[in-house]
Structure formats: structure tokens, C-alpha cells
Amino acid sequence: MILTQRTTDELDTHLDDIRRAPLDVGEIQLIVARPDTGERVALDEADLDTALGLVGDSWFVRGSSATPDGSANPEAQLTIMNARAVAAVAGERAYWALAGDQVYADLDISITNLPPGTRLRLGTALVEVSAKPHTGCAKFTQRFGLDAMRWVNNDEGKELRLRGMNCRVLEPGRFAIGDTITKD
């Protein structure tokens, strides 16, 4: 699969739209489980668990190089990406899951709007925004290009969290596409 890799100038044309995302109540537009490396499964609804994260996702099993013992990092249990930002980078919704996040929502996820510690309600589940930054990886660069990687990781991109944000699950629950994502 070959994706169109957008230039920085092309990506910048989307910034005003991204900044207009809802501040307090947004909509969940895509849910993706990653059952194994490189696999993506779009879900109509999903369960969040305080130990496992997104049920059916490999986050817990995969572990993390960022923890001393290689176990899964609870500060990166769930990743949420702004739907407008992923549309800018990936284009068609069919390609959004390639970004590697689990939830894509039409919500302003900037640091100003959702500082670490902010709690969000997704359906009946409750998550907390982590201080751990979410940055792009080599796979993100390979799929969307160096300009996209630089765009999400420049100062403005980091403030807007164009690459997404990490969260931890505080209360288990179920949520679905079309549900609201709300500051709690």
C-alpha cells in the first residue's frame, strides 16, 4: 500500500481546522485494536480495562522498552489521536489506523485544553491524560513521510498533540463509534 506523503506546506493548511475541534465534548470516530505487531482491527465498540487497556489490543503483552523491567507502561495504556490531525496526515479514513493509535476522536487534545491529569469519559469508561508524550516512530515516518513526522513533532505540533496523546484507564467501561468523549 502506497500512501500519499504530504509536504509540510500541505499539512499546515489543516492547522486552522484542527484548532477548531470541540473543546469539551467530542465524538469518537474510529476505534482500533492492534492484536499483534502490524495488525489493525477496526472495532464498532470496545472495552477498556484498568489492567489490560483496550481489550483485544496487544499493549499489555507487547510491553515497553521505556520501563526498567520491559513491562507495559501504564502511562501509555491507551493512545488517542485527533481525528482532524490523522485526516491531515493519512487522508482517507481507511488509512487512519496506520498511525498506530487506538482511538481517533474529534476533540481538541492540545496540552492547553487537556493538560496531564485531565480525565475523559469515553462511553462508560474513564481515562486520565498522561504526562508521557506520544511521538511518532520509524513506522509513522515510513508510512506518512519525514515531513509528517517533523510536523507532528515541531513545537506547535507537540502543543496541539498532533501525534496524539497517551492515557491510562482509571475506570473500566465500554464505548463505541459515535459515542461522546467528554472532559469529566
C-alpha positions in Angstrom: 0.0 0.0 0.0 1.4 3.3 -1.0 0.2 6.4 0.7 0.5 10.0 -0.5 3.0 11.6 1.7 2.0 15.3 2.3 4.5 18.1 2.4 4.8 20.4 5.4 3.0 23.2 3.5 0.2 20.8 2.6 -0.1 19.7 6.3 0.0 23.3 7.5 -3.3 24.0 5.6 -5.1 21.8 8.0 -4.0 23.6 11.2 -6.9 26.0 11.4 -9.4 23.1 11.1 -7.6 21.1 13.8 -7.7 24.1 16.1 -11.5 24.3 15.6 -12.0 20.8 17.1 -14.5 20.8 20.0 -13.0 21.7 23.4 -15.2 19.8 25.9 -17.4 17.2 24.1 -16.2 15.4 21.0 -17.1 12.3 19.1 -15.3 9.0 18.8 -14.8 8.4 15.1 -12.6 5.3 15.0 -11.6 2.5 17.4 -8.7 0.2 16.5 -7.2 -2.8 18.3 -3.7 -3.9 17.5 -3.8 -7.7 18.3 -0.3 -8.3 17.0 2.6 -6.4 15.5 1.5 -4.7 12.3 -2.1 -5.9 12.7 -5.1 -3.5 12.9 -8.7 -4.4 13.6 -11.3 -1.6 13.4 -14.0 -2.1 16.1 -17.5 -0.8 16.3 -17.3 -0.9 20.1 -14.6 -1.7 22.7 -14.0 -2.4 26.3 -11.4 -0.6 28.4 -9.8 -2.5 31.4 -7.7 -1.0 34.1 -5.1 -3.8 33.7 -5.2 -4.6 30.0 -6.1 -1.3 28.5 -8.1 -1.8 25.3 -9.4 -5.3 25.4 -8.1 -7.2 22.4 -5.1 -4.9 21.9 -1.5 -6.2 22.4 -0.4 -3.2 24.6 -0.2 -5.3 27.8 1.6 -8.3 26.1 3.9 -6.2 24.0 5.5 -4.4 26.9 7.7 -1.3 26.7 11.4 -0.5 26.3 10.6 2.6 28.5 10.1 0.6 31.7 13.0 -0.9 33.7 11.6 -4.5 33.5 10.2 -4.3 30.0 6.6 -4.5 31.2 3.8 -2.5 29.7 3.9 1.2 30.6 0.7 2.2 32.4 1.2 5.8 31.3 0.8 4.7 27.7 -2.1 2.3 28.1 -4.3 4.0 25.6 -3.5 6.4 22.8 -5.9 8.9 21.4 -5.3 11.0 18.3 -7.3 14.0 17.0 -9.4 12.8 14.0 -8.7 16.0 12.1 -4.9 15.6 12.6 -4.9 12.0 11.4 -7.1 13.0 8.4 -4.5 15.7 7.5 -1.6 13.1 7.7 -3.3 9.9 6.4 -6.1 11.2 4.2 -8.9 8.7 3.8 -10.3 7.1 6.9 -9.3 3.7 5.6 -5.7 4.7 6.3 -6.1 6.3 9.8 -5.4 3.0 11.6 -1.9 3.0 10.1 -1.0 5.8 12.5 -1.0 3.2 15.3 -3.4 4.7 17.8 -6.4 3.1 19.3 -8.9 5.9 19.5 -9.5 8.7 16.9 -11.8 11.4 18.2 -12.9 14.8 17.0 -11.7 16.7 20.1 -9.1 19.3 20.9 -6.4 17.2 22.6 -3.9 20.1 22.9 -1.9 20.4 26.0 -3.6 23.7 26.8 -7.1 22.1 26.6 -6.2 18.7 28.1 -3.2 19.1 30.4 -1.8 15.9 32.1 -4.2 14.7 34.8 -7.3 15.7 32.8 -10.0 13.0 33.0 -12.0 12.0 29.9 -15.2 9.9 29.8 -15.4 7.6 26.8 -18.8 5.9 27.0 -18.8 4.3 30.5 -15.0 4.2 30.8 -12.9 6.9 32.4 -9.3 7.6 31.4 -6.7 10.1 32.5 -4.3 12.1 30.2 -0.7 11.1 30.9 2.3 13.4 31.1 4.2 10.9 28.9 4.4 12.5 25.4 3.3 10.5 22.4 5.8 10.9 19.5 6.0 9.3 16.1 8.1 6.3 15.4 10.0 4.9 12.4 6.9 3.2 11.2 5.0 6.5 11.3 7.7 8.1 9.2 7.8 5.2 6.8 4.0 5.4 6.3 3.4 9.1 6.2 6.8 10.7 5.4 9.5 12.7 7.1 7.6 15.9 6.7 4.6 14.4 8.6 7.0 13.3 11.4 8.6 16.7 11.7 5.1 18.4 11.5 3.7 16.4 14.4 6.9 16.8 16.5 7.7 20.5 15.9 6.8 22.9 18.8 3.3 23.7 17.6 2.7 20.0 16.8 3.7 19.0 20.3 1.4 21.7 21.8 -1.5 20.6 19.7 -0.5 16.9 20.3 -0.8 16.3 16.5 0.7 12.8 17.0 -1.8 12.0 19.8 -1.7 11.6 23.5 -1.1 8.8 26.0 -3.7 7.9 28.6 -4.2 5.4 31.4 -7.5 3.7 32.2 -9.0 4.7 35.6 -12.4 3.1 35.4 -13.3 0.2 33.1 -16.1 0.5 30.7 -17.4 0.2 27.2 -17.5 2.8 24.4 -18.5 2.8 20.7 -18.0 4.7 17.5 -20.3 7.8 17.7 -20.1 8.0 21.4 -19.0 11.2 23.0 -15.6 11.8 24.6 -16.1 14.3 27.3 -14.0 16.1 29.9 -15.0 14.6 33.2 
